[in-house]
Amino acid sequence: MMKKNYVIGVTMYFVLLLVSCGTAEKEKNNESAKAFPFMLPDEKPDRELSAAMERLYDDYAAPKPEENELFSQFKYTELKGFNYSDGDGTISRRDPSKIVFHNNKYYVWYTYRHTSTPPQGAKKSNDTIPSSDWDLAEIWYATSTDGFNWEEQGVAIKRPKKPIVGWRAVTTTDILEWKGKYYLYYQGFMEASGKRGDDCPVAVSYADSPDGPWTPYNKIVIPNGEEGEWDQYSIHDPYPLVYKGKIYLYYKSDTGVKPHWVRMQGLATADNPLGPFTKSPLNPVISSGHETSLFPFKQGIAALVYKDGNEHNTIQYAKDGVNFEIASITELMPYAAAPFVADAFTDTKDGRGITWGISHFINLGGRGKIHSKLVRFDCDLSQDIDDPEMKQHRVNHDTDVYYRQGLSMKQKARIAKENKELTKSK
Ligand code: AAL
């Protein structure tokens, strides 16, 4: 009797299970049979979805940009306090470092070129004539109490004597704070940029205070790759963060052939700021972008990836600091964005994100006056603010912005030829 009841019980249970599965499947099919709902569900609906809708719920922090913490627009403010010699091309400031807050002041370091002439190209360059906007440059710094009005303090890193790394130019620096000391990493040129390419390794100087004095290590700390490797010629835009108890230094390299350089970003880690640095076996870790811009976010690392590559104009995120996925797509991104990252060196397990920084505008002044200027950008890529103005879906450009992107003579000729052929063929 007992056994009979037990068999009936078990059979009933499985019949019910099948029915409920059937019902759930039926409901899902009914759900799928119905059109997608008018109001976009916050959570991924249990229905068959297209690849785009799967991606919307699987790849982004939220299905709507305005709720996506790693989506933002960018706003720009001209800086006060810098003299550019009336834009004649003899003074240029570019490639700023991350901002550091110390003694109630913000600090920024940058590439500073003050030459008798604007850049003249590699062929015409010599000991006083620069080949490029960053050739014959030094690293200078400025301070500010509000991030808008800046006071230039002067040189931080001078060009060392030949043949020490950086004798031709020291550029494109970034700051690390580690165990109470400060380190400035920078590109150390040993030939005029543009001879073969923009070739240089990375060097470093250290100090007990952001005001220096800075002691050059006078050795290469991030060497170029072996022959045939992706980073064999250039280690650019060194960008250190403290993550998982180590120094995570991201960098860019130019690969491929002119004029279609391929820019990608790599990672090198170390337990000591003076090295040795170990390059990630997975390099490159970001397939697009140009100058490096990254910050701790939640348990991972986020990256601003702008011009160059299929994934330009994206904000990316790697939970492990290595494997980056697209977190949002945006526009009018700051070039060479150097954010104020309050937790850049605290080895945080919960990165708070960023709201502002310094970037640059390049190729200003036109022919014979080429120079760059520093500019402030603001955004909302932070867990601690919620600024809906930064979460607008698009930037409304005036028509002249579009018309300035006009057709070239060659393009107009092609179109005229096509029209003529079309007319003939009718
Ligand atoms: C910048 C940076 C590096 C390059 C050059 C100056 O955009 O990537 O610094 O060397 O251009």
Residues whose N, C-alpha, C, O or C-beta is under 5 A from the ligand:
A	BS01	AAL	D95 W134 T172 D198 H236 D237 E291
